[in-house]
Amino acid sequence: MDERFAVVASAGSFLKEDGDDVRFPHRWTPGGVGVRSAFTGGHVLNLAVAACVLNDLYREAEAGGVELRGVRVRAEGGFDTSRWASIGISYAVEVDSDAPQALIAALIATVDEVAEIPRALRQGAAVTRSAG
């Protein structure tokens, strides 16, 4: 049986003033980041992907001189609950900007290549328990 875990991270023009989002400070957006997620391991794993992609969109946009009014990243992944193996994580990006669509598409493609958490997960990561 598969169980799905969906999360949303939003910033800028995509922030909801009235809602269940939890707000976190963010260095690239004055209003911070809003996170909509349950608090389970599966949700937090997917949130790591969404948060990294959102952060890197702002970082790479700033480096490229692209102004972003807002970003929303939805990440969802699942597990085969019979053995708790991931069946993968997917994410979708929405960007609010006056920049040409081709430039935004290139920005998203660049972030897909450089975002650290998705890159680490794609490579596989050893997880070990320490004594203390």
N, C-alpha and C positions, 0 to 999 in steps of 0.2 A: 504494500500500500504506500502511496506517495502522499506526503504532506507538504503544502506550500506555505511560504513565509514571505509576505510582501511588505515593503517599507517605502516611504517617500521622504526625501530631503528637499526642502525648498528654500530659496533665498530671493531677496529683492522683491520684484513685482509679483512673484508667486506666493509670497508669505500670506497667510490667512490671519487676519486680526482676531477673528472669532472662531475658535476651533479647538481641537484637542491636541494641536501640535505642541511639542515641548521645544522651547527656544534655547539655543546655545549661542554664545558669542562667536563671531567669525571675523577674521582679520580683514577680509576683502569686502564685507558688506556691513553697513552701519546697523541694520536691523537684526543682524544675526541670521542663523539658520533655523528653520522650523523642521522638526522631525516628527513624522507620524509612524509609529511602530509599536507593536507589543514588545514586551521584554522577555524574550526567550533567546536561547542560543542561536537558533536558526534565523530569527529576526536580526539579531546583532551582527551576525556574519554578513547578512545581506546589506545591512546598514553600513558596514565598513566599506563595501563596494560603492554604495550610493554617495557616501560622504567623501570618499577619495575622488570620485569622478567630479562631484560638485566643486570641491576645492581646486582641483586641477583645471577645471574649466575657467575659473576666475584667475588662477595663476597664469595660465597660458594666454588668456585673453589680455591680461594686463601686459604681459611681455610682448604681445603682438599689436598692442595699441587698439584693441577691440573693446568697445564699451558694452557691457552687459547690464541690462536693467533687471534681469531676473533669470534664475535657473531652477529647474525642477528635475530631479532624477528619481525615477521609480526603479527599484531593484526587487527582483523576486527570484526565489530559488526553492528548491525542494530537496527532500531526502527520501530515500527508500527506507521507510521506517522498520522494515524487517531486519535491516542491518545497519541503519543510520549512516548510509553512504550518500553523499551529495549526488544529486542528479543534475547539478549545474546551476549557475546563477546567470540571469539575464538582466539587462538594465536598458532603460529608455530615457532619453534626454529631451527636455523642452528648453529652449532658449528664447528669451525676450530681448531683442536687440534691433537696432536700425541697420546693422551691418548687412551687406549682401548675403543672401542665403548660401552662396558658394563658399564664402569666407567662414560662415558658421559651420557648414558641413565639414570644411577642412579643419576647423578648430576641434570639432567633436572627434574627427578621425585621429587627430594628433593626440588628444587626451586618451583615446582608447589604446594608443600605443604606449604612452608614457605613464599612465596612472599606476602608482606603485602597488596598491592592494590588488587590483585585478591582475597585474603582472605576476605578483607573488603567488596568487591562487592558481593562475594558469601553469606555473612551474611546479606546483606542489609544495607543501610546507610540512616539515616535520614538527610535530607537537609532542613535547615531552614534559613530564611532571618532575619538578625539582623538590628537593628535600625540605626546603624552607622558604 
